[in-house]
């Protein structure tokens, strides 16, 4: 198999590829640029390439972020959109990173970053496949608790909508919501709202 076929096969398998992926396969990254010039690959973002016309989902920006920042977890409004628990549409991808981690900076897709530590960061992480890329997303119950935690950033109305929709769609039990509230240290804030929906 020649280099071109090898790269195209890799792109089909992985959905999105980076120069690092090509180099790990023993091929120089220059070949990515050559394949872009000939139209065999499309540049979908800085340092991200895909086969033209590849079937991609509406969550492509989440896959791009997961590929570039593998330690990040999709959170808040982006997680609500992923779980179909909001009417909000975010222009940015919301991610959580650990407190002392390097903060990613790139132009597209735009990011909104929150920092969490310890159990508040690691609790409720789910892994989903988006365009053949593993994307870490907080569970519905953890996302609701985060919305209350960051209500000054996203608005109390968003937090309340997320709780109502999660409960209505049965995407989390009362026990899961309560445990997430305790982990995020918003149990006292959420208590009256949890009592109101039961």
N, C-alpha and C positions, 0 to 999 in steps of 0.2 A: 504494500500500500504506500503510495507516495505521500509527501507532506500535505499536499492540498486535501487529498481524500481523508487523511488522518485528522486534520483540523476540522473539516466539515462533519465527519462522523462524531467527533468530540462535541461539536456545537449542537448536533442533533440529540445526542445523549444527555447533555447537561442543560440544554435550553439557552443559557447565557454562558459565555466563556470570557475569561480574562487573559491577558498576556501570561500571567503566572501559570495558568492551566496548560497553556501551549508549551511553555518552557519545561514544565514537569513531565510533559510527554516527549521531551528531548528535541523540540523544534524551536528555532529562534523566533522571537516575537515579531520580527520583520515580516514574516509570512502572513500574519493577521492583516497588516496594512496592505499587502499585495492583494489579498483576497477581497478586501474592501474596495480597492481600486477597480478590480475586475467585476465587482457586483456579486461575488459569490457569498460575501458576508455583509451584514449591515451593522454599523456602529449605532447602538441603541442608547448609549450613555458613555461618559468618560471612562475608558478602559473596559467597556462591556460590549460584546459582539454577539450577534445571533444570525441564524440563517434567514435570509429575506423571506417574508411571507409566512414565517413560522406561526403556528397558532399560539397566541399568547392570551393570557387572561387579563381581566381588568385589574388584577393585582400585580401587574408587571413591576410597578414601582416598588412594591414590597419585596419582590424577588431581587431587584437591583440592589436595594439597601442591604438585604440579607447577604448577598454575595460580597458586597464591599465592606460591611461591618458585621462579620459573623457572630460577634459576642453581644450584639444589640438585640433587644426584644421589642417587637411592635407593641405599642401601648396606646392608651387613651383613645382619641378619636379614630385613629387608624385601626386600632383593634376593634372598636365598636363597628366601624364600617365593614371590617373583615367578617365579623360575626353577624352582620346585618341587624344591628341593635340601635341604629340611630338614623335620623333624617339629616344629620349634619354631613357636609361634604368638606373635607379638608384639602387645602391646596398643598399641604406639606405632609410628609410621613413622620408620624410621632414615634420616637424610639426612646427606650430606657437604656441607659448604660450605667455600669457600676461607678460609684463615686470617684474613684481614683484613676479610672481609665482615660485614655486619650480620647479627645473629642473629635469625631470625624468632621471634615469640612469638604464639601464638594457642591458644585452648582446645581446639579440635577440628579435625582429629585431633591427639592428643598426639604430640609429637616427641621423638626422641632425636637429638642432633646431635653429629657428630664433625667436626673441622676438619682439612683436608689442604691441602697447598700444592704448587705446581709440577706436576711430572709425576705425582706420587702422586694429585693431584686430577683431572687431565685424562686420564690413561691409562685405557683400557678402558670408556669411556662409550658406551653403546648408546642409541639412541632407539627407543621403542616407542609405539604408539598404544593408549591406554587410554580407552575412551569418547570417542573422537575428540579426545583431548588428547595432545600429545606429552609423554611421560614419559622422563626420562633415568634410566637404570639401569646400574649397573656390570655388566660381562660376568661370566659364571660364574667364570672364572679370576681376575679382579681381585677379585671378591667373596671367594673363598677366601683370597687373600693378605691382604685386609683383615681377615678373621676371625682370621688368625694375628697380624696387627699389633695388633688390639684384643682379643686373647684374655683380657686381664685384665678387660675390660669385659663381654664376652659369654660367656666361659668356653672353656677349651681343648676341652671335649667338643663344643661347637658347631662350632669350627674343624675338628676331626677328622671330624665327621659331614659337614660341607660338602665336605671333600676327598674322602672316600669316595664320597659321592653324585655329585659332579661327575665323578669318574673312572668310576664304575660306569655312569652314564647317558651317558657319552661327550660331555658338553657342553663339554669342554675337552681339549686335547691336553697331553702332558707339556711340550712346548715353550711353550705358552701359560701353563701353570701356573708354569713356571720363570721366564719373562720377567716375569710379574706379581709373583712373589716378589722378583725383583731390583728392580723399580720400587718396591715397597713396603718394601724393605730388610729383608725377613724370609727371605732365601735360606738363611742358616745355620740358622734355626729350622725351616724347612720341609724342608730337605734330607733328614733321616732319615725323615720321613713320606713324602716323594715316593719315596725309594728303596724303602720298605717296600711300596708299592702296585704297583710294577712287577715 
